[in-house]
Amino acid sequence: MSRITRSTRRPDRALWLRVVAELGAAPVIEAYISAAEDDEYIDGLCEGGDVVINPAHQTVDTVIHELLHRIYPHRTERSIRRSVTILRRSLDDAEVIAFYAEYKRRRRTGRPRSADL
């Protein structure tokens, strides 16, 4: 399970409200984005006013991570992260797209869960 630690500092609320308003105004497109360099993953870009989001890379990383926990329940978090990095560096665009498509085909929506295990 990956975690992002929340800050106790309050962000600039005006900036946050501007970002939320922009989400309502901006054309948002979900599409796979290929990088010119093979060693780079592009999660999103702003192109001619459109916001293009590529959820595949982060989703594939997370799915691989959690599947490795399922395969190797006794391995440490650090070991799992290292394996994800090694696997991801070996995948080409076609493999990422195929894995992401299979994930989307198999996923189900579940009830919210607490991460406090």
C-alpha positions, 0 to 999 in steps of 0.5 A: 500500500502506497501512502502520501503523508498529509501535511498539517499546514493548510494550503492556500484556499484561494488557490485550491478553489481556483483549481476546483473551478478550473476543473469545471471549466477545462476540457479534461481528456483521458488518453494514453500518452507515449513519451519520446524517451523510453525511460520516461512516463508521462502522467499528464500534459496541458495541450492547447488548453486541454488537460490530458491525463494518463491514468495508466502508469500510476494505476499499473504501478499500484496494481503491480505493487498490490499483486506482488503483496498478494504473491509475496505476503512476507516481503517488505514494502521496500522489497516490493517497491524495488520489484515494481521499479524493476518490472516497470522499467522492463515494460514497453508501451504495448505491455502497459496498455494491455495490462491497463486494459486487462485491469479495467476489464477485471476491476469492480467498484467496491465499498470504501475501506479504511487503510488503518490495518 
